[in-house]
Amino acid sequence: MTRSLIFLLVASLALPVLAQTSNAPQGDAVARVNALKAAVAPGKQIFMARQLQLSNEEDAAFWPAYDAHQAELASLEERRERLLARFQERVAAGSADAGDVEDLAEEMLALEADEADQLESTFARLVRAGLAMEKAVRYIELEKDLRALRHFQRGDDAAYVFN
């Protein structure tokens, strides 16, 4: 039940963004990415504090959950980097086969599921700790945006063709 609720909540947050980006010129998307980069430049904690505008009571509920979430994200990112490095080594050695590609896909999907589970757990922890629902949702939305930025900045994506 909780997972379904969170999925619906995150999906409802994504719909306006999808509507904006599907109708927006390419330059608007680039401007949004650049604005997000600039906003995060002073540091992620400063960015979150500015975005969430937490009261003293909310600070006490938010930052322990934030720190735990960041530690888990770092662990997931290390797993992702090891996985990709291992695969790239096999490709460079000429020993990668279809089974390796399938294994990579399965492990990457498992990482995605683990990250989604972590967001769900963090959201529940924030709500249980007494953070206002709107701010807990906003935090999840911000993490989603920053996740997209991380993946975009990784630079290992294929080139895109714009029509």
Secondary structure, DSSP 8 states (H G I E B T S, - for coil): -HHHHHHHHHHHHHHHHHHHHHHS-HHHHHHHHHHHHHHHTT-HHHHHHHHH---HHHHHHHHHHHHHHHHHHHHHHHHHHHHHHHHHHHHHHT---HHHHHHHHHHHHHHHHHHHHHHHHHHHHHHHTT--HHHHHHHHHHHHHHHHHHHHHH--S------
